[in-house]
Amino acid sequence: GLFSPQRAEHEFYTLRFESSQAIIPAGSVVINEFLASNKTTNTNTEGKFEDWIELYNTTSGDINLSGIYLTDNPENPTKWEFPAGTIIKASSYLTIWADEDGKITEGLHANFKLSADGEQIRLLNGDGSVVDEVSFGAQSADVSTGRCANGSGAFVTMVPTYGKVNVCTTATEDTVQDQDWTIVPNPAISGFVIKSRKAIASMC
């Protein structure tokens, strides 16, 4: 017989395998907030009121989302893949427009829209394992659903806070209309002010 290596009882080969599938730990990136019925809240880069999904990086390091998938259909887990090189920075937010408009080059635009009647959103690894997911029922216009506390808590209805820390004040369509909420500026970069006829709250 022949051995490879020839002194197999004393020598051995070391083989290294690298997976081409992107894997990030469950809960490292979470679905933090979403707006499934955007009528007057904020617009995408084409000036259209569209649905959006906000992610939050719960870790202290940047995470590469290349090869990670986002879907609203459990039977189609690879419905939309993050573009290569997409980074969500440590303890930061990343918002995806659910507007079915892949022709827009500025920002992230998924190839599906959210149903205001209710459905499911899933964030998945390349091997199909779930990073985070949420199922929701019927949604009210211009009322978002987000985590309270921000990044870790249960989902509640709230005044939309696109790309910013969630303000844990529950909201319904009636309260939003009655109080005439506005966020200035929207979208915001370094801070924003939530205005109503009854009160003004600010976050930085």
N, C-alpha and C positions, 0 to 999 in steps of 0.2 A: 504494500500500500504506500501511497504518497501522502504526506502531510503538508498543510499550508497554514502557517509558516512551517518550515522543515523541522524546527525544534518546538513543536506545538505544546509539548509538556512544560516548556519553560517560557515560551514567547506567545503573544496573542496580538490580534488586531484590535484597534479601537475605532469604532464606527460612530459617527455623529449624524443624527437625523434632525432636520429642521422642518417644522410644519409650515405650509404655505397659507394655512388658515389663520385669520386673526382671532385671537382669544384675549378677552379682557374679563376680569373677575366680575361676577354678579354683584350689582350694587355699587360698583366703582363709578359708573355713569348712570344716572337715573332720569326717568321722564319726570320733569319737575313741574311743568305746567303745560296746558294746551287750551286752545280756543277753537272750538268746532263750529261756531256760528258767528263769524266776524262780519258785522254789518256796518259799524261806524268806528271801530276802535283804532286801527292803524292799517296802513297800506304797505304793500310790497314795493319793490323798486320800480314797478310799472304803474304805481298809483292805484292798485286794485285792492279791495278789502278781501283778504284771503285767510284761510285757516292757517294755524301755525302750531308747532310743537317745540317746546323748550326743553333742552337737556341741561343737566348740571353735573359737573365733575366733583364728586365727593372727596377726592383724594388730594394729596399735596404735590402731585406730579402731573405733568402734561400727559395726555393720552391720545395716541394715534388711532383714529377711527377708520382707517383704511381697511376695507374688507369686512366692515360691520354693516349690518342690515337693519332697516326700519320698515315695518309693514303694518297695515291695518287689516290684513287677512291672514289668519293662522294657517290656511291651506296654501298660502304663497309666502313662505318665510323670507325669501330673497327678493321681495318685490322691489325694494329700492336700496341700492348700495351707496354708501358714502363715497364720494370721490377720493381717489388716491391723494394722500397727503393732508387729509382733513384732521386738524388738531383741535381738541378741546382742552384749553389751558387749565391748570390746577385751580380748584375752587372757583371755577368760572362757568359761564353759560354759553350755550350754542343753540341757536334757534333755526329751525327748518320750516320753510313755507310749504304747507301741504296744498299746493295749487295746481298740480299736474302741468307745470310749465317748465320743462327742462331746457327750453331755448334761452331762458334768462341766464346770463353768465355771472351776474353779480349775486352773491349769496348762495344759499342752499335751497333747492326746490325739489321736493319729492314728487314722484309720479302718481300720487294719489291725493284725494281730498278726504277730509274727515266728515263723517255723517253726523249731523245734528240730532239724528234719531237715536244715536248710540252705537258703539261698536268697540273694538279693541285696538290698542296700539302696543306693538312689541318692538323691543330693541334686542337684536340677536347677534351672537358671534358667528363667525364663518362656519363653525361646526354645527350650528343650529341650536346651541345652548342659549338660554334666555339670560340676558343681562338685566333687563327690567321690562315690566309690562303693566298695563292698566286696562281694565274694562270699565266702560261708562255707559250711562243711560242717556235719555233725552237731555239736550242742552238748550239753555236760553240764549237769546241773542246778546252778544257783547258781554257775556259773563263767562269767565274762564274757570277751569278746574285745575287746582294746583296743590302742592304739598304744603302742609302746615304742621310742624315747622318746616321752613325752607330746606329742601334737599333730603328730608328724612321722614317727615310726618305723613299722616293720612291725607287723602285727597278731599278737599272741600271746594265749594264754589267761592269765587273771589273777584274783585276788580282786577282786570288784566294788568300784569306787570311784565311786559315783553322784555326779555333779556335782563331782568333785574330780580333782586331778592323779593320773594313773595311777601305781600302784605297780608297778614292773616286776619282779614276782616271778611267774614262770609258775605256773599252777595247773591241777590236774585235779580231777575230781569226787572222786576218792579222797583226794587231799591235803587238799581242803577239809573233807571229812568226818573224816579222821584227825586233823587239827589243830584242828577245831572252831573255825573262824574266826568272829569277830563284829566288827562295826564299831560303835563307840559314840561319839557318838549317830548314828543313821541314820534319815533323811538328816541330814547335818551342815551347819552354816552357816559357822563360823569355823575349825573344825579337827575332827579325828577321831582315834580310837585303834583300831588293828586288834589284836585280842586272840586268842590261841590258848593251848592248854595248854603249848606249848613256848616261845613268845616273845610279846613285846608290841612293836609298832611304832607310832609316832605320826607324823602329818603335820599341818602347819598351813599 
